[in-house]
């Protein structure tokens, strides 16, 4: 497993070794012992899958507040996305900064989004399947969102925000300036 740092400390790109032959390919997308040996000792408790039928579908920017904050490990089973993480830990030197990473079934890259970060993605292809592990279960009372196209964040989604396909929840999400983060930076 290759691990790359991003501009945001804690947000990591994990790329497994992919073995291919005439039948197709195989990769080990997660191995607790291997990654614990590399300093990533995460206890994943839930696996999630989303299927988005059309390119330009945006899911996010989502978070789960404490006490059910989640680390997420995101990958694509079919298709491609731009996956985005935004640092929202109050007091962080990178507060409000974002990073975007192209994830696809072909490149096998995964994005580790730690608790304290907003997370969202936009689909690049039809019938995109996104899979992600979380370190806490979904808790509706801790669920929240910030509007994906907030100009204060300045995220380049690669699409016209007016044409994005959104859920009602995401369309109604508050602006970044009108939202109070439940996360605090710990150096």
C-alpha positions as CSV (number, residue, x, y, z in Angstrom):
1,X,0.0,0.0,0.0
2,X,1.4,3.4,-1.0
3,X,0.4,6.3,1.3
4,X,0.7,9.9,0.0
5,X,0.2,13.0,2.1
6,X,-2.0,15.9,0.8
7,X,-1.8,19.6,1.6
8,X,-4.1,19.0,4.5
9,X,-2.4,17.1,7.4
10,X,-4.3,13.8,8.1
11,X,-6.0,13.7,4.7
12,X,-4.2,10.8,3.0
13,X,-4.3,9.1,-0.4
14,X,-3.9,5.3,-0.2
15,X,-3.1,3.4,-3.3
16,X,-3.1,-0.4,-3.1
17,X,-0.9,-2.6,-5.3
18,X,-3.1,-3.9,-8.2
19,X,-2.3,-7.3,-9.6
20,X,-3.6,-7.8,-13.2
21,X,-3.7,-10.7,-15.6
22,X,-5.8,-12.0,-18.4
23,X,-8.8,-12.4,-16.1
24,X,-8.8,-8.8,-14.8
25,X,-7.3,-7.5,-11.6
26,X,-7.1,-7.9,-7.8
27,X,-6.1,-5.6,-5.0
28,X,-6.3,-5.6,-1.2
29,X,-8.2,-2.4,-0.4
30,X,-7.8,-2.6,3.3
31,X,-5.7,-4.7,5.7
32,X,-5.8,-3.7,9.3
33,X,-2.4,-5.2,10.2
34,X,-0.5,-3.7,7.2
35,X,-1.9,-0.2,7.7
36,X,-1.5,-0.3,11.5
37,X,2.1,-1.0,10.8
38,X,2.2,2.2,8.7
39,X,0.6,4.2,11.6
40,X,-3.1,3.9,10.5
41,X,-4.8,2.0,13.3
42,X,-8.4,2.7,12.5
43,X,-11.4,0.6,13.7
44,X,-13.9,0.7,10.9
45,X,-17.4,-0.3,12.0
46,X,-19.6,0.4,9.0
47,X,-19.3,0.1,5.2
48,X,-21.5,2.3,2.9
49,X,-22.2,2.4,-0.8
50,X,-23.8,5.0,-3.0
51,X,-24.7,4.7,-6.6
52,X,-25.2,7.9,-8.6
53,X,-26.8,7.5,-12.0
54,X,-25.7,10.8,-13.7
55,X,-22.4,12.7,-14.0
56,X,-22.5,16.0,-12.0
57,X,-24.2,14.4,-9.0
58,X,-22.8,16.1,-5.8
59,X,-23.0,14.4,-2.4
60,X,-21.8,16.7,0.4
61,X,-20.3,18.5,2.0
62,X,-21.2,16.2,4.9
63,X,-20.0,15.6,8.4
64,X,-21.0,13.8,11.6
65,X,-20.5,15.7,14.8
66,X,-19.1,14.3,18.0
67,X,-19.8,12.1,19.8
68,X,-20.3,10.2,16.5
69,X,-17.6,11.9,14.4
70,X,-16.3,9.6,11.7
71,X,-13.0,8.9,9.9
72,X,-13.9,7.8,6.3
73,X,-11.9,5.7,3.8
74,X,-13.5,6.4,0.4
75,X,-13.0,4.5,-2.9
76,X,-14.7,4.0,-6.2
77,X,-16.0,0.6,-7.4
78,X,-17.2,1.8,-10.8
79,X,-16.7,5.2,-12.5
80,X,-14.9,8.2,-11.2
81,X,-15.3,11.1,-8.8
82,X,-13.6,14.2,-7.6
83,X,-13.4,13.6,-3.8
84,X,-13.1,16.7,-1.6
85,X,-12.1,17.2,2.1
86,X,-12.3,20.5,3.9
87,X,-10.6,21.2,7.2
88,X,-13.2,22.5,9.7
89,X,-11.3,22.1,12.9
90,X,-11.5,25.4,14.7
91,X,-8.0,26.7,15.4
92,X,-6.4,24.6,12.7
93,X,-3.7,26.4,10.6
94,X,-5.5,25.0,7.5
95,X,-9.1,25.8,8.7
96,X,-11.4,26.3,5.6
97,X,-8.8,24.9,3.2
98,X,-9.8,22.1,0.9
99,X,-8.2,19.3,-1.2
100,X,-9.7,17.4,-4.1
101,X,-8.5,14.1,-5.4
102,X,-9.6,12.1,-8.5
103,X,-10.7,8.6,-7.4
104,X,-11.7,6.0,-10.0
105,X,-12.1,2.3,-10.3
106,X,-9.2,2.4,-12.7
107,X,-6.7,4.2,-10.5
108,X,-7.7,2.3,-7.3
109,X,-6.9,5.4,-5.2
110,X,-8.6,5.9,-1.9
111,X,-9.0,9.0,0.2
112,X,-8.8,8.9,4.0
113,X,-10.9,11.8,5.4
114,X,-10.3,12.1,9.2
115,X,-13.0,13.4,11.6
116,X,-13.0,17.1,11.7
117,X,-13.2,17.5,7.9
118,X,-16.2,18.1,5.7
119,X,-16.5,15.5,2.9
120,X,-18.1,15.5,-0.5
121,X,-17.7,14.4,-4.0
122,X,-19.0,15.0,-7.6
123,X,-19.4,12.2,-10.0
124,X,-17.6,12.3,-13.3
125,X,-19.2,9.3,-15.0
126,X,-22.6,7.6,-15.3
127,X,-23.4,4.8,-12.8
128,X,-20.7,5.8,-10.3
129,X,-20.4,3.5,-7.3
130,X,-18.7,5.0,-4.3
131,X,-17.8,2.7,-1.3
132,X,-16.6,4.0,2.0
133,X,-15.7,2.7,5.5
134,X,-16.4,4.7,8.6
135,X,-15.1,4.5,12.2
136,X,-18.5,5.2,13.7
137,X,-22.1,4.3,12.8
138,X,-24.5,6.8,11.2
139,X,-26.2,8.9,13.8
140,X,-29.0,11.1,12.4
141,X,-28.8,13.5,15.4
142,X,-25.1,14.2,14.6
143,X,-25.5,14.5,10.8
144,X,-24.9,17.8,9.1
145,X,-23.8,19.5,5.9
146,X,-22.4,22.8,4.5
147,X,-23.3,24.0,1.0
148,X,-21.0,22.5,-1.5
149,X,-20.8,25.6,-3.7
150,X,-20.1,28.1,-0.9
151,X,-18.0,30.9,-2.4
152,X,-16.1,31.3,0.8
153,X,-14.7,27.8,0.4
154,X,-14.0,28.3,-3.3
155,X,-14.0,24.6,-4.2
156,X,-13.4,23.9,-7.9
157,X,-15.8,21.1,-8.5
158,X,-15.2,21.1,-12.3
159,X,-18.9,21.7,-13.0
160,X,-21.3,24.6,-13.1
161,X,-22.9,24.5,-9.5
162,X,-26.2,25.5,-11.0
163,X,-26.3,22.2,-12.9
164,X,-25.4,20.0,-10.0
165,X,-27.7,17.2,-9.1
166,X,-28.3,17.5,-5.3
167,X,-30.5,16.0,-2.6
168,X,-32.9,18.4,-0.9
169,X,-30.7,18.3,2.2
170,X,-27.6,19.3,0.3
171,X,-29.4,22.0,-1.6
172,X,-30.6,23.6,1.7
173,X,-27.3,23.2,3.6
174,X,-26.1,26.4,5.3
175,X,-23.3,28.6,4.1
176,X,-19.9,28.2,5.7
177,X,-20.0,31.6,7.3
178,X,-23.4,30.8,8.9
179,X,-22.3,27.5,10.3
180,X,-20.5,26.8,13.6
181,X,-18.0,23.9,13.4
182,X,-18.4,21.3,16.2
183,X,-14.7,20.3,15.7
184,X,-11.6,21.7,17.5
185,X,-8.0,21.4,16.3
186,X,-5.7,19.4,18.5
187,X,-2.0,19.9,17.7
